[in-house]
């Protein structure tokens, strides 16, 4: 089934335009919306996943999860859906306001997007994690130092954004 996305203005207002996500080329002032999530376990470690080798971009890299907001969804609804789909955890009732937000503008590629990053504190263990086939092949709970080691190896996606989020929360 074709995934549809809503188009937003830079101020996060819906334009009324809905298009297929696949092959989307956004013009000036048009944005799609993404969510990323940090899931912190009770012991303070962060849940990270390893991308499938089938991914066309950053295959095999470690990352924090996330995905695109579908047409008709809010950022918060997409967060709950993405967490359930990608790692099998229930984030309903645990959705805070975004800890950090940013925008990307790439007019040459039509790749304009807004991103909300959420920091969730969930009571779970690694045994509770259920990975979505085709998305991730492994999961682990990692300390900040372990994540920095993966960054130093050049195999951690979204590191800069993770760091900005933790700094915005005064955790680094």
VENURJO-V947075 format. One record per residue. N is the residue number from 1. RES is the residue in three letters. PHI is phi in whole degrees, -180 to 180 (NA if undefined). NEAR is the number of other C-alpha atoms within 10 Angstrom. Layout:
n:N res:RES phi:PHI near:NEAR
n:N res:RES phi:PHI near:NEAR
This chain:
n:1 res:UNK phi:NA near:3
n:2 res:UNK phi:-71 near:8
n:3 res:UNK phi:-87 near:12
n:4 res:UNK phi:-103 near:17
n:5 res:UNK phi:-127 near:22
n:6 res:UNK phi:-86 near:21
n:7 res:UNK phi:-104 near:22
n:8 res:UNK phi:-116 near:21
n:9 res:UNK phi:-87 near:15
n:10 res:UNK phi:-59 near:17
n:11 res:UNK phi:-87 near:9
n:12 res:UNK phi:69 near:13
n:13 res:UNK phi:-95 near:10
n:14 res:UNK phi:-67 near:15
n:15 res:UNK phi:-88 near:12
n:16 res:UNK phi:92 near:8
n:17 res:UNK phi:-95 near:11
n:18 res:UNK phi:-127 near:16
n:19 res:UNK phi:-137 near:17
n:20 res:UNK phi:-66 near:14
n:21 res:UNK phi:-68 near:17
n:22 res:UNK phi:-62 near:10
n:23 res:UNK phi:78 near:8
n:24 res:UNK phi:-61 near:15
n:25 res:UNK phi:-126 near:16
n:26 res:UNK phi:-99 near:20
n:27 res:UNK phi:-87 near:15
n:28 res:UNK phi:-57 near:14
n:29 res:UNK phi:81 near:14
n:30 res:UNK phi:-110 near:23
n:31 res:UNK phi:-138 near:29
n:32 res:UNK phi:-102 near:28
n:33 res:UNK phi:-120 near:23
n:34 res:UNK phi:-121 near:20
n:35 res:UNK phi:-126 near:23
n:36 res:UNK phi:-124 near:27
n:37 res:UNK phi:-138 near:24
n:38 res:UNK phi:-104 near:22
n:39 res:UNK phi:-114 near:24
n:40 res:UNK phi:-102 near:20
n:41 res:UNK phi:-80 near:18
n:42 res:UNK phi:-56 near:12
n:43 res:UNK phi:-86 near:11
n:44 res:UNK phi:93 near:13
n:45 res:UNK phi:-79 near:15
n:46 res:UNK phi:-102 near:22
n:47 res:UNK phi:-79 near:22
n:48 res:UNK phi:-126 near:24
n:49 res:UNK phi:-127 near:24
n:50 res:UNK phi:-103 near:23
n:51 res:UNK phi:-64 near:24
n:52 res:UNK phi:-61 near:20
n:53 res:UNK phi:-67 near:15
n:54 res:UNK phi:-82 near:12
n:55 res:UNK phi:-66 near:13
n:56 res:UNK phi:-78 near:7
n:57 res:UNK phi:-133 near:10
n:58 res:UNK phi:56 near:16
n:59 res:UNK phi:-59 near:15
n:60 res:UNK phi:82 near:18
n:61 res:UNK phi:-77 near:20
n:62 res:UNK phi:-91 near:26
n:63 res:UNK phi:-162 near:26
n:64 res:UNK phi:-92 near:22
n:65 res:UNK phi:-83 near:25
n:66 res:UNK phi:161 near:22
n:67 res:UNK phi:177 near:17
n:68 res:UNK phi:-80 near:22
n:69 res:UNK phi:-82 near:25
n:70 res:UNK phi:-81 near:20
n:71 res:UNK phi:-55 near:19
n:72 res:UNK phi:87 near:12
n:73 res:UNK phi:-93 near:14
n:74 res:UNK phi:-92 near:11
n:75 res:UNK phi:-58 near:22
n:76 res:UNK phi:-65 near:20
n:77 res:UNK phi:-65 near:16
n:78 res:UNK phi:-65 near:22
n:79 res:UNK phi:-59 near:27
n:80 res:UNK phi:-61 near:19
n:81 res:UNK phi:-63 near:20
n:82 res:UNK phi:-62 near:23
n:83 res:UNK phi:-61 near:22
n:84 res:UNK phi:-65 near:18
n:85 res:UNK phi:-67 near:17
n:86 res:UNK phi:-83 near:20
n:87 res:UNK phi:-128 near:21
n:88 res:UNK phi:70 near:15
n:89 res:UNK phi:-104 near:20
n:90 res:UNK phi:-100 near:16
n:91 res:UNK phi:-101 near:19
n:92 res:UNK phi:-59 near:13
n:93 res:UNK phi:85 near:7
n:94 res:UNK phi:-119 near:13
n:95 res:UNK phi:-88 near:15
n:96 res:UNK phi:-85 near:11
n:97 res:UNK phi:-72 near:13
n:98 res:UNK phi:-57 near:18
n:99 res:UNK phi:-80 near:18
n:100 res:UNK phi:-158 near:19
n:101 res:UNK phi:-134 near:16
n:102 res:UNK phi:-151 near:11
n:103 res:UNK phi:-128 near:14
n:104 res:UNK phi:-126 near:12
n:105 res:UNK phi:-126 near:18
n:106 res:UNK phi:-137 near:12
n:107 res:UNK phi:-65 near:14
n:108 res:UNK phi:-63 near:11
n:109 res:UNK phi:-101 near:11
n:110 res:UNK phi:65 near:16
n:111 res:UNK phi:-110 near:17
n:112 res:UNK phi:-107 near:23
n:113 res:UNK phi:-152 near:22
n:114 res:UNK phi:-112 near:21
n:115 res:UNK phi:-131 near:23
n:116 res:UNK phi:-106 near:20
n:117 res:UNK phi:-110 near:25
n:118 res:UNK phi:-108 near:23
n:119 res:UNK phi:-117 near:22
n:120 res:UNK phi:-104 near:19
n:121 res:UNK phi:-111 near:17
n:122 res:UNK phi:-116 near:14
n:123 res:UNK phi:-92 near:13
n:124 res:UNK phi:-153 near:15
n:125 res:UNK phi:-124 near:13
n:126 res:UNK phi:-61 near:12
n:127 res:UNK phi:-64 near:7
n:128 res:UNK phi:-81 near:11
n:129 res:UNK phi:-77 near:17
n:130 res:UNK phi:-124 near:16
n:131 res:UNK phi:-81 near:20
n:132 res:UNK phi:-78 near:14
n:133 res:UNK phi:-56 near:10
n:134 res:UNK phi:87 near:12
n:135 res:UNK phi:-98 near:19
n:136 res:UNK phi:-136 near:25
n:137 res:UNK phi:-114 near:15
n:138 res:UNK phi:-156 near:15
n:139 res:UNK phi:-142 near:20
n:140 res:UNK phi:-155 near:15
n:141 res:UNK phi:-98 near:18
n:142 res:UNK phi:-129 near:17
n:143 res:UNK phi:-79 near:16
n:144 res:UNK phi:-61 near:13
n:145 res:UNK phi:-62 near:9
n:146 res:UNK phi:-67 near:13
n:147 res:UNK phi:-67 near:20
n:148 res:UNK phi:-63 near:16
n:149 res:UNK phi:-63 near:13
n:150 res:UNK phi:-64 near:17
n:151 res:UNK phi:-61 near:18
n:152 res:UNK phi:-63 near:10
n:153 res:UNK phi:-81 near:10
n:154 res:UNK phi:76 near:12
n:155 res:UNK phi:-130 near:19
n:156 res:UNK phi:-127 near:23
n:157 res:UNK phi:-86 near:18
n:158 res:UNK phi:67 near:15
n:159 res:UNK phi:-58 near:18
n:160 res:UNK phi:-57 near:10
n:161 res:UNK phi:-71 near:17
n:162 res:UNK phi:-62 near:20
n:163 res:UNK phi:-62 near:15
n:164 res:UNK phi:-62 near:19
n:165 res:UNK phi:-65 near:21
n:166 res:UNK phi:-65 near:15
n:167 res:UNK phi:-68 near:13
n:168 res:UNK phi:-63 near:12
n:169 res:UNK phi:-91 near:12
n:170 res:UNK phi:60 near:8
n:171 res:UNK phi:-100 near:9
n:172 res:UNK phi:-124 near:10
